[in-house]
Amino acid sequence: MSQLDYCSYIAKTSRAIVPIGSLEQHGAHLPVSTDSIIIEYIATESIKKIPCFILPVIAYGVSYEHGPLFNVSIQNSTLSEMLHDVCLSLIEMGIKNIILLNGHHGNVGVLQYVGQNLSGKIPQDATIYTINYWHLMKKDFDHAGEVETSIVLAIAPHLVRMDKAKPNAKRMSKAKVVYSSVMNNPGSFIKITGNGVWGDPTMATAEKGRELIDEILDNLEQTILDLTDTS
């Protein structure tokens, strides 16, 4: 696509999606780039239903909760400054609606303040929204469990080692409460899961993954239309 084509497309769509992932352990059976793979795929597929300017995935996130298991993390302030600059650049290029499409739970704390931090620095008709993709499906979210494993099986089955898939080693009676309460504390994930997996990946199938992706894309389309409707 030429420079003129980019400018023409931006003018026509006025929307941009910035997919944001992470680089961290996802059990022994999924790649460390799982969050980035999933969110980039969802972003790319979304333009088949609604015109948007899609940016390359930001593949690093805030993942300190996974230590001492593998993670390559950036600080809250680093991600915040990066998104601050990306959003300003997009708005200068003529984008009016920016969707920060998040694929990693550890990024939530940063993303909820991006729009607030840019208040007064961008035109009044420019808007910045954050969408966490797991809010677009009915099934409870997990980490390297049935949901994430199913989605990666549907997207890139060659990257999944189902022979190494194991559920969380520790039982959590109030898993959602425990996870949301302590997951941002460095080193907390191994303590609450025992092995870095939250959920049961042995229940995953590519068919389930395709159904989840369809649900996510349908809801993403409607959400973007609702958020960016100027009528």
Backbone bond lengths (Angstrom), bond angles and torsions (degrees), N, CA, C in turn:
res aa  C-N    CA-C-N  psi(-1)  N-CA   C-N-CA  omega(-1)  CA-C   N-CA-C  phi
1 M - - - 1.459 - - 1.515 109.33 -
2 S 1.342 118.19 130.40 1.449 122.90 -178.32 1.527 110.79 -79.09
3 Q 1.348 115.35 169.88 1.459 120.24 177.97 1.524 111.23 -58.66
4 L 1.346 116.83 -41.76 1.459 120.58 178.94 1.521 111.23 -64.75
5 D 1.343 116.35 -37.49 1.465 120.20 178.48 1.526 110.74 -64.19
6 Y 1.356 116.76 -42.16 1.458 120.53 178.16 1.528 110.32 -59.52
7 C 1.326 116.62 -49.21 1.462 120.84 -178.14 1.526 110.91 -61.75
8 S 1.338 116.37 -40.40 1.462 120.83 179.39 1.523 111.13 -65.06
9 Y 1.332 116.36 -41.88 1.465 120.02 -178.40 1.523 110.47 -67.71
10 I 1.338 116.86 -41.42 1.461 120.38 178.37 1.526 110.23 -60.72
11 A 1.341 115.74 -44.57 1.458 119.61 -179.81 1.522 111.60 -62.84
12 K 1.323 116.17 -33.89 1.464 120.54 -177.25 1.529 112.51 -76.33
13 T 1.333 116.98 -37.74 1.457 120.03 -174.17 1.519 113.43 -92.91
14 S 1.329 116.72 -40.57 1.477 124.66 -176.15 1.520 113.35 59.71
15 R 1.347 117.34 7.36 1.466 121.77 179.21 1.526 110.11 -119.44
16 A 1.320 116.19 145.64 1.467 120.73 173.80 1.523 109.09 -138.12
17 I 1.333 115.17 141.96 1.465 121.59 174.56 1.517 108.70 -112.56
18 V 1.332 115.71 127.80 1.463 122.01 176.10 1.525 107.81 -110.43
19 P 1.344 118.81 102.36 1.464 120.33 178.66 1.531 110.75 -78.45
20 I 1.332 115.52 136.72 1.465 120.90 -175.97 1.528 109.02 -129.57
21 G 1.314 116.41 124.56 1.464 121.13 -177.68 1.512 112.73 -119.88
22 S 1.340 115.54 -140.34 1.461 121.45 179.14 1.523 108.42 -164.50
23 L 1.320 115.43 172.64 1.463 121.75 175.33 1.523 106.72 -132.01
24 E 1.339 115.59 100.88 1.465 120.04 -172.60 1.520 110.13 -159.71
25 Q 1.318 115.39 163.82 1.455 121.10 -179.61 1.522 111.49 -61.73
26 H 1.308 115.19 142.70 1.464 122.42 173.75 1.531 108.66 -134.51
27 G 1.330 115.01 57.85 1.449 119.60 -176.93 1.518 110.84 70.36
28 A 1.316 115.31 -172.25 1.471 119.92 -179.74 1.520 112.48 -86.67
29 H 1.332 117.20 -6.90 1.462 120.41 -170.63 1.531 114.94 -107.65
30 L 1.333 117.66 -15.10 1.464 120.94 -178.39 1.527 110.51 -116.37
31 P 1.329 117.60 153.92 1.466 120.53 178.82 1.523 111.62 -70.76
32 V 1.333 116.06 155.69 1.469 120.30 179.89 1.521 111.50 -68.27
33 S 1.305 117.34 -16.15 1.463 121.74 179.08 1.525 112.89 -93.98
34 T 1.324 117.69 18.09 1.468 122.21 -174.98 1.530 112.87 -51.71
35 D 1.331 118.08 -50.30 1.463 120.54 -176.95 1.524 111.47 -60.84
36 S 1.326 115.92 -40.45 1.460 120.33 -179.60 1.523 111.62 -69.61
37 I 1.333 116.32 -39.29 1.462 120.90 178.13 1.529 110.33 -61.15
38 I 1.327 115.92 -46.99 1.461 120.78 -177.52 1.525 111.15 -64.81
39 I 1.324 117.02 -49.36 1.461 118.91 -172.75 1.527 111.62 -72.55
40 E 1.317 118.04 -31.94 1.460 120.05 176.40 1.528 110.31 -68.12
41 Y 1.323 116.98 -38.87 1.458 121.09 177.90 1.523 110.72 -63.92
42 I 1.324 116.91 -46.31 1.464 120.68 179.80 1.526 110.44 -60.92
43 A 1.332 116.78 -44.20 1.462 120.54 179.73 1.522 111.20 -62.03
44 T 1.324 116.23 -45.59 1.467 120.69 -178.14 1.521 111.27 -65.51
45 E 1.323 117.51 -41.70 1.460 120.88 179.79 1.529 112.15 -68.85
46 S 1.323 116.75 -26.21 1.462 119.96 -175.55 1.524 112.49 -63.98
47 I 1.347 117.39 -28.75 1.471 118.85 -177.13 1.525 112.04 -72.64
48 K 1.332 117.61 -8.68 1.452 120.07 174.57 1.525 110.84 -73.75
49 K 1.341 115.55 -18.87 1.457 120.30 -177.80 1.520 112.91 -110.74
50 I 1.324 116.70 -27.73 1.458 119.51 -177.59 1.522 108.71 -148.00
51 P 1.331 118.73 130.43 1.464 120.98 -178.00 1.531 111.74 -64.06
52 C 1.322 116.27 124.21 1.456 122.78 176.89 1.520 108.85 -148.70
53 F 1.309 116.67 151.32 1.447 122.51 172.14 1.527 106.73 -88.61
54 I 1.338 117.69 115.33 1.462 121.89 -174.60 1.520 110.32 -99.34
55 L 1.325 117.20 125.23 1.457 121.55 176.33 1.525 110.74 -90.27
56 P 1.335 117.35 157.51 1.466 119.98 173.22 1.530 110.16 -60.04
57 V 1.303 116.86 150.23 1.460 120.99 -177.31 1.528 111.14 -66.53
58 I 1.327 115.53 140.31 1.466 121.17 168.30 1.524 105.83 -85.33
59 A 1.327 115.70 108.48 1.463 120.74 -165.45 1.525 114.44 -89.94
60 Y 1.319 117.75 1.49 1.464 120.64 178.70 1.520 109.12 -119.28
61 G 1.335 115.18 139.90 1.451 119.75 -179.29 1.515 111.26 -139.12
62 V 1.338 115.26 -167.32 1.464 122.55 -179.43 1.531 107.46 -94.68
63 S 1.322 116.29 103.78 1.472 120.75 -170.81 1.524 113.15 -130.44
64 Y 1.311 117.26 25.58 1.464 120.22 -175.70 1.520 113.06 -61.87
65 E 1.332 116.82 -21.66 1.466 119.77 179.94 1.523 112.64 -62.82
66 H 1.337 116.91 -18.46 1.464 120.09 -176.79 1.531 113.95 -87.17
67 G 1.313 118.05 -10.47 1.454 118.92 177.24 1.524 111.74 -62.34
68 P 1.320 118.73 149.18 1.464 128.39 3.33 1.538 113.62 -83.41
69 L 1.354 117.45 6.97 1.454 119.55 173.55 1.530 108.70 -68.37
70 F 1.321 116.82 166.21 1.458 120.59 -171.86 1.523 112.55 -61.36
71 N 1.315 115.54 128.76 1.460 122.13 170.00 1.521 108.81 -159.69
72 V 1.322 115.94 141.67 1.463 121.73 171.94 1.522 105.29 -116.67
73 S 1.330 115.67 102.11 1.460 120.93 -169.24 1.519 112.84 -110.67
74 I 1.323 114.97 153.81 1.454 121.84 169.51 1.525 108.05 -117.09
75 Q 1.306 116.39 153.76 1.452 120.82 -177.08 1.525 110.88 -72.39
76 N 1.327 114.56 159.35 1.465 120.05 177.49 1.518 111.07 -52.34
77 S 1.330 115.59 -45.38 1.464 119.96 -176.82 1.521 111.63 -65.12
78 T 1.338 117.30 -34.49 1.464 120.92 179.58 1.525 110.75 -66.19
79 L 1.328 116.69 -48.42 1.463 120.48 178.85 1.523 110.55 -63.52
80 S 1.320 116.53 -39.87 1.454 120.61 179.80 1.530 111.12 -62.11
81 E 1.326 116.97 -46.48 1.461 120.88 -179.98 1.528 111.27 -65.63
82 M 1.327 116.36 -39.50 1.463 120.08 178.66 1.529 110.82 -60.58
83 L 1.322 116.69 -48.36 1.460 120.35 -178.85 1.526 111.38 -69.04
84 H 1.307 116.63 -33.93 1.460 121.78 174.42 1.525 109.92 -55.84
85 D 1.333 116.28 -49.52 1.468 121.03 -177.50 1.529 111.93 -70.51
86 V 1.336 116.44 -39.57 1.470 120.42 178.91 1.529 110.22 -61.74
87 C 1.317 116.40 -45.61 1.467 120.12 -178.99 1.525 111.27 -64.29
88 L 1.322 117.24 -42.34 1.458 119.88 178.19 1.525 111.05 -61.32
89 S 1.324 116.44 -42.48 1.462 120.46 179.71 1.519 111.25 -62.99
90 L 1.323 116.67 -43.40 1.466 120.36 179.92 1.523 111.15 -63.11
91 I 1.314 116.39 -42.20 1.463 120.33 -179.39 1.524 110.40 -66.33
92 E 1.319 116.63 -37.31 1.468 120.02 176.13 1.529 111.43 -64.55
93 M 1.322 117.49 -26.60 1.463 122.35 178.91 1.527 112.71 -83.75
94 G 1.336 116.66 -4.44 1.456 119.90 176.71 1.513 115.30 109.12
95 I 1.336 118.01 1.37 1.462 120.92 176.85 1.525 109.70 -71.81
96 K 1.308 116.55 133.83 1.463 121.26 -179.84 1.525 112.86 -104.22
97 N 1.348 116.74 -29.37 1.471 120.82 -178.05 1.523 109.26 -126.42
98 I 1.323 116.67 119.82 1.458 122.22 -179.83 1.520 108.87 -113.17
99 I 1.326 116.04 127.07 1.461 122.07 176.61 1.516 108.57 -110.12
100 L 1.316 117.05 114.19 1.455 122.27 174.03 1.525 106.58 -86.25
101 L 1.335 116.01 105.06 1.459 121.37 -174.16 1.521 108.55 -96.35
102 N 1.315 116.09 108.51 1.461 121.85 -169.66 1.521 113.13 -96.80
103 G 1.342 115.71 134.16 1.454 121.29 179.04 1.510 114.63 -114.16
104 H 1.351 117.51 5.25 1.467 120.15 -175.58 1.527 110.12 -139.11
105 H 1.322 115.33 126.37 1.458 121.53 -175.34 1.524 112.49 -59.87
106 G 1.321 117.85 -34.38 1.458 121.11 -178.09 1.515 114.36 -66.14
107 N 1.332 117.33 -14.03 1.462 121.23 179.18 1.523 113.21 -86.20
108 V 1.319 117.06 -10.30 1.469 120.89 -171.46 1.521 112.02 -57.44
109 G 1.327 116.70 -43.41 1.455 120.40 -176.99 1.509 113.43 -59.24
110 V 1.326 116.64 -35.63 1.457 121.49 178.60 1.520 111.16 -75.88
111 L 1.324 116.65 -46.51 1.456 121.12 -171.12 1.518 113.48 -65.22
112 Q 1.318 117.15 -28.56 1.462 118.31 -176.52 1.528 113.08 -69.85
113 Y 1.352 115.87 -12.16 1.461 118.58 -178.07 1.521 113.91 -111.92
114 V 1.322 118.90 1.54 1.460 120.74 -177.42 1.524 110.98 -61.66
115 G 1.321 117.13 -49.80 1.453 120.63 179.03 1.523 112.03 -60.42
116 Q 1.330 116.41 -40.60 1.463 120.71 179.49 1.525 110.90 -64.06
117 N 1.331 116.81 -41.64 1.465 120.72 -178.69 1.523 112.24 -67.27
118 L 1.336 116.83 -23.92 1.460 121.00 -179.97 1.531 112.82 -94.38
119 S 1.308 116.40 -1.42 1.464 120.38 179.81 1.528 110.12 -59.42
120 G 1.323 116.42 129.78 1.452 121.42 -178.89 1.513 114.06 88.87
121 K 1.350 116.38 -10.96 1.469 120.74 -179.88 1.525 112.07 -104.28
122 I 1.321 116.00 -9.70 1.464 120.29 -177.32 1.527 108.96 -125.80
123 P 1.333 117.76 158.05 1.477 120.16 179.16 1.523 111.67 -59.96
124 Q 1.304 116.56 154.44 1.458 121.68 -177.57 1.517 112.65 -65.97
125 D 1.325 117.11 -24.21 1.465 119.40 179.90 1.521 112.47 -89.44
126 A 1.332 118.09 3.55 1.467 121.96 176.05 1.530 108.94 -96.24
127 T 1.328 116.92 138.73 1.466 121.49 -177.41 1.523 110.74 -132.16
128 I 1.326 115.19 147.65 1.461 121.77 178.67 1.528 107.98 -128.07
129 Y 1.327 116.11 124.99 1.458 121.53 -178.65 1.528 109.76 -123.62
130 T 1.314 116.00 150.79 1.460 121.78 173.45 1.518 109.40 -115.40
131 I 1.331 116.46 130.31 1.462 121.71 175.40 1.519 108.51 -124.83
132 N 1.323 116.82 121.53 1.458 122.03 173.08 1.525 107.59 -90.51
133 Y 1.316 117.64 120.33 1.468 119.12 -168.09 1.526 113.28 -62.30
134 W 1.309 118.15 -26.33 1.473 119.17 -179.15 1.527 111.96 -70.26
135 H 1.320 117.88 -15.28 1.464 120.57 174.71 1.530 111.97 -77.01
136 L 1.329 116.43 -6.52 1.462 121.77 -178.39 1.522 112.78 -96.55
137 M 1.340 117.12 9.17 1.463 120.44 179.00 1.519 109.26 -135.10
138 K 1.320 115.98 153.31 1.456 121.18 -178.07 1.523 111.97 -77.70
139 K 1.310 116.98 -33.12 1.463 120.78 -175.81 1.527 110.37 -69.03
140 D 1.333 116.20 142.06 1.460 120.82 178.42 1.520 110.89 -61.42
141 F 1.319 115.79 138.97 1.458 121.53 179.97 1.524 110.05 -73.34
142 D 1.334 116.17 161.06 1.457 121.32 177.12 1.518 109.35 -146.71
143 H 1.307 116.53 -170.71 1.469 120.93 173.85 1.518 107.64 -133.93
144 A 1.329 115.70 109.03 1.465 122.35 -178.26 1.521 111.52 63.11
145 G 1.335 116.12 21.12 1.453 121.22 178.20 1.517 111.53 -96.55
146 E 1.317 116.12 -149.31 1.464 121.34 -176.64 1.531 112.18 -61.68
147 V 1.324 116.98 -42.34 1.468 120.87 -175.57 1.518 111.41 -67.55
148 E 1.317 116.98 -59.96 1.468 119.84 -176.74 1.521 111.83 -62.29
149 T 1.314 116.79 -40.33 1.460 119.86 -179.83 1.522 110.82 -64.98
150 S 1.326 117.67 -41.73 1.462 121.30 178.32 1.529 110.92 -61.41
151 I 1.332 116.59 -42.36 1.460 119.85 -178.66 1.523 110.98 -65.47
152 V 1.328 117.58 -42.74 1.465 119.56 179.21 1.527 110.64 -68.69
153 L 1.323 117.93 -34.19 1.473 120.43 175.34 1.526 110.64 -60.96
154 A 1.335 116.69 -34.63 1.463 120.50 179.19 1.523 111.98 -76.80
155 I 1.334 116.76 -32.26 1.464 121.50 -176.23 1.524 112.38 -87.73
156 A 1.326 116.33 -49.74 1.472 121.72 -172.77 1.523 110.06 -145.77
157 P 1.329 117.77 71.51 1.466 121.01 -175.04 1.531 113.90 -59.03
158 H 1.325 116.81 -25.85 1.464 119.88 -179.24 1.527 112.45 -68.59
159 L 1.332 117.17 -12.53 1.463 120.94 179.91 1.528 112.94 -94.97
160 V 1.318 116.47 -1.85 1.470 120.71 -175.75 1.519 110.47 -104.73
161 R 1.335 116.70 133.28 1.471 122.99 176.39 1.528 108.55 -110.91
162 M 1.321 116.37 83.65 1.455 119.41 -177.57 1.521 113.01 -63.99
163 D 1.316 117.91 -21.83 1.453 121.04 177.62 1.527 111.84 -67.89
164 K 1.342 116.77 -15.75 1.458 121.22 179.38 1.527 112.39 -107.18
165 A 1.320 116.87 2.92 1.466 120.81 -176.56 1.531 111.30 -72.94
166 K 1.336 115.11 129.64 1.470 121.69 177.54 1.525 108.83 -140.97
167 P 1.350 117.31 144.25 1.468 119.74 177.35 1.527 110.83 -73.07
168 N 1.340 116.35 172.51 1.465 120.17 178.52 1.524 110.47 -56.41
169 A 1.313 115.51 140.64 1.467 121.34 -174.72 1.520 112.51 -79.54
170 K 1.323 117.44 -20.30 1.454 121.91 177.92 1.520 109.07 -112.51
171 R 1.313 116.37 140.36 1.464 121.02 179.29 1.518 109.79 -87.16
172 M 1.328 116.74 130.39 1.461 121.73 179.76 1.522 108.94 -115.34
173 S 1.332 116.92 110.29 1.464 120.06 -177.39 1.534 111.42 -68.50
174 K 1.311 116.96 -31.19 1.469 122.31 178.31 1.528 108.01 -123.38
175 A 1.315 115.51 62.50 1.461 121.90 -169.81 1.528 112.63 -57.08
176 K 1.339 117.60 -46.09 1.460 120.15 -176.02 1.527 111.15 -65.12
177 V 1.331 116.33 -40.00 1.466 120.37 -179.53 1.519 109.97 -68.59
178 V 1.326 116.38 -46.24 1.461 120.90 -179.63 1.512 110.48 -60.82
179 Y 1.325 116.51 -46.81 1.457 120.98 -176.48 1.518 111.39 -61.80
180 S 1.320 116.87 -49.25 1.462 120.43 -177.24 1.521 112.12 -68.34
181 S 1.331 117.34 -24.34 1.461 121.31 -176.44 1.523 113.08 -81.06
182 V 1.328 117.80 -36.80 1.466 119.79 -171.08 1.515 114.17 -119.92
183 M 1.334 118.65 -5.01 1.459 119.66 -169.21 1.522 113.91 -65.04
184 N 1.334 118.75 -20.79 1.459 119.67 179.25 1.520 113.33 -87.02
185 N 1.310 117.36 -2.47 1.457 120.21 176.59 1.520 109.83 -81.04
186 P 1.323 118.44 129.54 1.470 120.67 -179.75 1.529 111.80 -53.73
187 G 1.326 115.72 131.20 1.458 121.59 177.04 1.515 115.30 77.97
188 S 1.342 117.42 8.15 1.469 119.44 -173.60 1.526 113.12 -78.56
189 F 1.326 117.31 -27.21 1.461 119.28 -170.67 1.521 112.87 -65.79
190 I 1.307 117.08 -41.82 1.463 120.24 179.75 1.524 110.25 -66.18
191 K 1.335 116.99 -30.41 1.459 120.64 -178.89 1.519 112.14 -70.35
192 I 1.341 117.01 -36.27 1.458 118.58 -175.55 1.528 112.89 -92.21
193 T 1.343 117.22 -17.53 1.473 119.48 -178.87 1.523 112.86 -109.31
194 G 1.326 116.85 -27.03 1.464 120.65 -178.99 1.519 113.41 88.00
195 N 1.335 117.81 -30.96 1.466 120.02 -177.05 1.530 113.87 -142.32
196 G 1.337 116.70 7.99 1.459 119.21 177.88 1.512 114.60 87.17
197 V 1.331 117.31 4.73 1.466 121.64 178.59 1.521 108.67 -115.19
198 W 1.321 116.62 132.11 1.461 121.81 175.41 1.522 107.24 -116.68
199 G 1.340 116.31 103.60 1.455 121.36 -176.47 1.515 111.07 121.37
200 D 1.327 116.48 -170.55 1.465 121.62 -177.12 1.521 110.24 -125.28
201 P 1.331 117.24 96.98 1.466 120.35 -178.79 1.516 113.89 -69.58
202 T 1.327 117.75 -16.19 1.469 119.41 -179.22 1.532 111.18 -68.78
203 M 1.338 116.89 -13.41 1.460 121.77 178.43 1.536 111.71 -88.89
204 A 1.311 117.54 -2.50 1.460 121.60 -172.99 1.521 112.56 -78.56
205 T 1.342 115.41 145.58 1.465 122.50 172.68 1.524 108.64 -142.71
206 A 1.325 115.99 156.63 1.461 120.65 177.17 1.528 110.74 -64.03
207 E 1.324 117.37 -34.95 1.470 120.80 179.52 1.527 110.38 -62.46
208 K 1.335 116.97 -43.87 1.460 120.05 176.68 1.525 110.19 -61.40
209 G 1.327 115.77 -39.26 1.456 120.47 179.69 1.513 112.40 -62.51
210 R 1.329 116.29 -42.34 1.470 119.93 179.53 1.522 110.94 -65.31
211 E 1.331 116.73 -38.21 1.464 120.31 178.36 1.530 110.86 -65.33
212 L 1.337 116.35 -40.76 1.459 120.59 178.40 1.525 111.07 -64.99
213 I 1.315 116.59 -43.18 1.464 121.06 179.92 1.524 110.51 -61.90
214 D 1.328 117.61 -43.61 1.468 121.15 178.76 1.526 110.51 -60.98
215 E 1.326 116.26 -42.97 1.471 120.49 179.29 1.529 110.37 -63.59
216 I 1.323 116.08 -45.32 1.465 121.08 -179.44 1.526 110.83 -61.40
217 L 1.332 117.17 -46.15 1.463 120.93 -177.78 1.527 111.99 -66.02
218 D 1.322 117.09 -40.56 1.467 120.41 177.86 1.526 110.51 -61.47
219 N 1.326 116.30 -45.33 1.460 120.33 -178.52 1.528 111.69 -72.49
220 L 1.330 116.63 -32.45 1.461 119.61 177.52 1.525 110.23 -65.51
221 E 1.319 116.32 -43.53 1.461 120.16 178.81 1.524 110.90 -57.37
222 Q 1.320 116.93 -49.53 1.454 120.39 -178.06 1.524 111.58 -65.88
223 T 1.336 116.70 -37.78 1.460 120.56 -179.76 1.522 111.20 -65.17
224 I 1.333 116.55 -44.10 1.468 120.21 178.85 1.518 110.75 -63.31
225 L 1.325 117.76 -42.61 1.456 121.26 177.88 1.529 111.10 -62.47
226 D 1.322 116.53 -41.38 1.469 120.13 178.69 1.527 111.30 -64.10
227 L 1.328 116.25 -41.55 1.472 120.70 -176.06 1.516 113.24 -73.94
228 T 1.333 115.61 -32.10 1.474 118.81 -172.85 1.522 113.14 -108.89
229 D 1.309 117.08 11.93 1.463 120.61 178.27 1.527 109.30 -68.85
230 T 1.317 115.83 121.83 1.472 120.66 -178.15 1.531 112.52 -106.21
231 S 1.347 115.30 7.89 1.472 117.75 -178.07 1.532 111.78 -76.14
